[in-house]
Amino acid sequence: MSFQHKELASGKWQKLSFFEQMANIGSEVERTIKWNKKNSEYSRQAYERALELLDLTISDKNNLSRLKELVRLREVLVDYFQFDNIYQSTDKKWQNYFYAFNYAARLLK
């Protein structure tokens, strides 16, 4: 598999806290939202990076207790950006969801 985040995929990602991982995913989701109306290619690339980081988070053994939430997160994220949005997500709901992780990650520093 070819990773866009090669350094993170080689083990650096697992050294981040769960909150830092989720905040980074949230940054890519925010970019996806931002570029959605301006440049669909940039939006698609940010979305693919978000999924890649989410997959790294799912595969991180430190997150086994959160596996159910992470897999559901991936399902809802893909539904929103690629399918019929059956979960009725909105840009604002995604921003609010990831804001909490960004806040928590900053508190850890």
Backbone as CSV, one residue per row, in Angstrom:
resi,resn,N_x,N_y,N_z,CA_x,CA_y,CA_z,C_x,C_y,C_z
1,MET,0.842,-1.182,0.000,0.000,0.000,0.000,0.883,1.239,0.000
2,SER,0.516,2.218,-0.776,1.262,3.461,-0.866,0.609,4.510,0.043
3,PHE,1.383,5.029,0.979,0.871,6.007,1.932,1.284,7.409,1.524
4,GLN,0.389,8.356,1.715,0.737,9.757,1.540,1.521,10.250,2.754
5,HIS,1.199,9.713,3.900,1.878,10.054,5.154,2.878,8.941,5.492
6,LYS,3.916,8.827,4.709,4.867,7.719,4.855,5.530,7.695,6.235
7,GLU,5.943,8.840,6.720,6.613,8.899,8.019,5.664,8.488,9.148
8,LEU,4.446,8.949,9.068,3.462,8.579,10.088,3.138,7.095,10.017
9,ALA,3.006,6.572,8.804,2.663,5.160,8.621,3.780,4.240,9.097
10,SER,5.004,4.738,9.136,6.135,3.896,9.545,6.271,3.783,11.064
11,GLY,5.331,4.321,11.817,5.347,4.133,13.266,5.200,5.409,14.067
12,LYS,5.409,6.545,13.456,5.310,7.808,14.182,3.881,8.087,14.653
13,TRP,2.902,7.637,13.883,1.497,7.868,14.219,1.137,7.251,15.568
14,GLN,1.653,6.058,15.843,1.336,5.372,17.095,1.921,6.085,18.310
15,LYS,2.866,6.990,18.102,3.454,7.740,19.212,2.599,8.934,19.616
16,LEU,1.651,9.296,18.761,0.743,10.393,19.091,-0.361,9.883,20.006
17,SER,-0.870,10.777,20.845,-2.006,10.399,21.683,-3.241,10.234,20.798
18,PHE,-4.243,9.572,21.338,-5.501,9.412,20.604,-6.089,10.771,20.222
19,PHE,-6.026,11.728,21.138,-6.566,13.063,20.864,-5.797,13.746,19.734
20,GLU,-4.491,13.582,19.712,-3.692,14.160,18.628,-4.007,13.494,17.293
21,GLN,-4.174,12.190,17.311,-4.538,11.482,16.090,-5.874,12.005,15.549
22,MET,-6.850,12.093,16.418,-8.174,12.533,15.984,-8.157,13.999,15.541
23,ALA,-7.381,14.837,16.204,-7.273,16.244,15.800,-6.662,16.350,14.406
24,ASN,-5.684,15.514,14.106,-5.073,15.518,12.772,-6.058,15.042,11.708
25,ILE,-6.832,14.032,12.029,-7.880,13.578,11.100,-8.864,14.729,10.874
26,GLY,-9.225,15.392,11.954,-10.141,16.521,11.863,-9.612,17.642,10.985
27,SER,-8.313,17.859,11.002,-7.715,18.884,10.134,-7.917,18.538,8.667
28,GLU,-7.761,17.273,8.345,-7.969,16.851,6.950,-9.446,16.920,6.568
29,VAL,-10.327,16.585,7.493,-11.758,16.697,7.225,-12.114,18.173,7.015
30,GLU,-11.549,19.040,7.821,-11.776,20.478,7.664,-11.310,20.958,6.287
31,ARG,-10.166,20.470,5.842,-9.680,20.819,4.498,-10.619,20.283,3.417
32,THR,-11.117,19.085,3.633,-12.075,18.500,2.681,-13.297,19.402,2.548
33,ILE,-13.819,19.843,3.670,-14.987,20.723,3.675,-14.650,22.057,3.009
34,LYS,-13.528,22.629,3.390,-13.125,23.937,2.869,-12.993,23.926,1.349
35,TRP,-12.363,22.882,0.828,-12.105,22.827,-0.607,-13.277,22.287,-1.418
36,ASN,-14.271,21.753,-0.758,-15.379,21.111,-1.464,-16.042,22.019,-2.497
37,LYS,-16.205,23.284,-2.170,-16.877,24.210,-3.092,-15.893,24.938,-4.016
38,LYS,-14.601,24.921,-3.659,-13.618,25.690,-4.427,-12.850,24.846,-5.439
39,ASN,-12.431,23.662,-5.012,-11.577,22.844,-5.871,-11.816,21.371,-5.514
40,SER,-12.573,20.686,-6.336,-12.963,19.309,-6.011,-11.769,18.366,-5.923
41,GLU,-10.715,18.606,-6.674,-9.526,17.752,-6.624,-8.819,17.894,-5.279
42,TYR,-8.643,19.121,-4.816,-8.027,19.347,-3.502,-8.882,18.728,-2.395
43,SER,-10.195,18.853,-2.541,-11.107,18.279,-1.560,-10.966,16.758,-1.526
44,ARG,-10.911,16.139,-2.689,-10.763,14.684,-2.770,-9.448,14.237,-2.132
45,GLN,-8.379,14.965,-2.391,-7.077,14.609,-1.832,-7.083,14.714,-0.306
46,ALA,-7.692,15.762,0.224,-7.790,15.919,1.679,-8.635,14.802,2.283
47,TYR,-9.698,14.439,1.606,-10.562,13.347,2.059,-9.788,12.033,2.102
48,GLU,-9.001,11.757,1.075,-8.198,10.530,1.051,-7.155,10.535,2.165
49,ARG,-6.575,11.689,2.448,-5.619,11.779,3.563,-6.329,11.531,4.892
50,ALA,-7.542,12.066,5.041,-8.311,11.849,6.271,-8.582,10.364,6.475
51,LEU,-8.991,9.678,5.403,-9.250,8.242,5.510,-7.971,7.472,5.832
52,GLU,-6.871,7.883,5.229,-5.601,7.213,5.510,-5.236,7.358,6.988
53,LEU,-5.361,8.563,7.526,-5.055,8.771,8.942,-6.041,8.015,9.835
54,LEU,-7.288,7.981,9.440,-8.278,7.226,10.212,-7.945,5.734,10.195
55,ASP,-7.523,5.226,9.055,-7.135,3.815,8.972,-5.911,3.522,9.849
56,LEU,-4.974,4.463,9.903,-3.817,4.292,10.795,-4.271,4.283,12.255
57,THR,-5.242,5.101,12.581,-5.778,5.153,13.944,-6.510,3.862,14.280
58,ILE,-7.275,3.356,13.331,-7.989,2.090,13.532,-7.004,0.947,13.760
59,SER,-5.895,0.948,13.047,-4.924,-0.145,13.160,-3.967,0.018,14.348
60,ASP,-4.028,1.144,15.037,-3.176,1.383,16.205,-3.682,0.537,17.375
61,LYS,-2.844,-0.353,17.868,-3.237,-1.262,18.960,-3.607,-0.517,20.246
62,ASN,-3.129,0.719,20.376,-3.478,1.514,21.555,-4.950,1.932,21.559
63,ASN,-5.609,1.783,20.429,-6.987,2.237,20.299,-7.999,1.095,20.234
64,LEU,-7.621,-0.079,20.679,-8.536,-1.226,20.600,-9.854,-0.982,21.329
65,SER,-9.799,-0.273,22.449,-11.031,-0.018,23.202,-11.950,0.959,22.477
66,ARG,-11.429,1.647,21.484,-12.214,2.622,20.722,-12.542,2.130,19.311
67,LEU,-12.253,0.896,19.048,-12.374,0.362,17.690,-13.790,0.520,17.122
68,LYS,-14.793,0.236,17.916,-16.174,0.333,17.442,-16.495,1.765,16.998
69,GLU,-16.114,2.743,17.819,-16.369,4.149,17.470,-15.599,4.550,16.213
70,LEU,-14.357,4.104,16.107,-13.529,4.484,14.962,-14.057,3.905,13.650
71,VAL,-14.486,2.666,13.698,-15.025,2.037,12.488,-16.346,2.698,12.099
72,ARG,-17.162,3.025,13.092,-18.418,3.739,12.800,-18.125,5.129,12.248
73,LEU,-17.128,5.798,12.803,-16.712,7.106,12.297,-16.355,7.019,10.816
74,ARG,-15.609,5.994,10.455,-15.216,5.814,9.049,-16.456,5.607,8.177
75,GLU,-17.377,4.805,8.660,-18.610,4.534,7.911,-19.399,5.821,7.656
76,VAL,-19.554,6.630,8.690,-20.350,7.851,8.569,-19.623,8.894,7.719
77,LEU,-18.317,8.963,7.858,-17.521,9.890,7.055,-17.623,9.561,5.566
78,VAL,-17.481,8.289,5.236,-17.596,7.860,3.833,-19.017,8.104,3.326
79,ASP,-20.008,7.830,4.155,-21.397,8.079,3.759,-21.603,9.553,3.421
80,TYR,-21.033,10.432,4.225,-21.240,11.870,4.015,-20.563,12.370,2.734
81,PHE,-19.323,11.983,2.531,-18.569,12.542,1.418,-18.707,11.764,0.109
82,GLN,-19.163,10.512,0.159,-19.208,9.723,-1.066,-20.567,9.131,-1.414
83,PHE,-21.433,9.001,-0.432,-22.679,8.308,-0.708,-23.895,9.199,-0.435
84,ASP,-24.943,8.654,0.121,-26.236,9.339,0.199,-26.477,10.114,1.492
85,ASN,-25.494,10.157,2.379,-25.621,10.868,3.653,-26.855,10.413,4.427
86,ILE,-26.990,9.101,4.572,-28.145,8.557,5.294,-28.113,8.911,6.782
87,TYR,-26.937,9.269,7.298,-26.821,9.650,8.714,-27.076,11.142,8.916
88,GLN,-27.353,11.846,7.837,-27.698,13.270,7.866,-26.619,14.123,8.523
89,SER,-25.377,13.865,8.159,-24.266,14.673,8.638,-24.285,16.032,7.943
90,THR,-23.625,16.986,8.573,-23.448,18.316,7.979,-22.005,18.743,8.201
91,ASP,-21.584,19.732,7.452,-20.235,20.273,7.663,-20.075,20.711,9.117
92,LYS,-21.067,21.398,9.635,-21.001,21.921,11.007,-20.906,20.786,12.037
93,LYS,-21.638,19.709,11.830,-21.566,18.570,12.762,-20.161,17.965,12.761
94,TRP,-19.551,17.862,11.582,-18.189,17.331,11.516,-17.217,18.278,12.206
95,GLN,-17.374,19.554,11.997,-16.488,20.525,12.633,-16.631,20.459,14.156
96,ASN,-17.842,20.361,14.646,-18.073,20.262,16.090,-17.496,18.972,16.662
97,TYR,-17.666,17.873,15.948,-17.153,16.584,16.414,-15.635,16.640,16.599
98,PHE,-14.943,17.136,15.596,-13.485,17.143,15.670,-12.929,18.274,16.533
99,TYR,-13.713,19.319,16.744,-13.260,20.420,17.592,-12.904,19.927,18.995
100,ALA,-13.696,19.023,19.526,-13.440,18.505,20.878,-12.079,17.818,20.966
101,PHE,-11.690,17.096,19.926,-10.392,16.422,19.936,-9.255,17.434,19.805
102,ASN,-9.478,18.451,19.008,-8.474,19.503,18.867,-8.256,20.196,20.220
103,TYR,-9.332,20.494,20.908,-9.253,21.120,22.214,-8.519,20.231,23.215
104,ALA,-8.879,18.954,23.243,-8.252,18.008,24.174,-6.761,17.833,23.859
105,ALA,-6.395,17.785,22.601,-4.991,17.640,22.215,-4.182,18.849,22.666
106,ARG,-4.769,20.024,22.575,-4.066,21.235,23.011,-3.876,21.250,24.518
107,LEU,-4.835,20.698,25.253,-4.706,20.641,26.713,-3.547,19.730,27.136
108,LEU,-3.241,18.721,26.325,-2.169,17.775,26.655,-0.778,18.385,26.479
109,LYS,-0.687,19.437,25.700,0.638,20.025,25.395,1.100,20.965,26.473
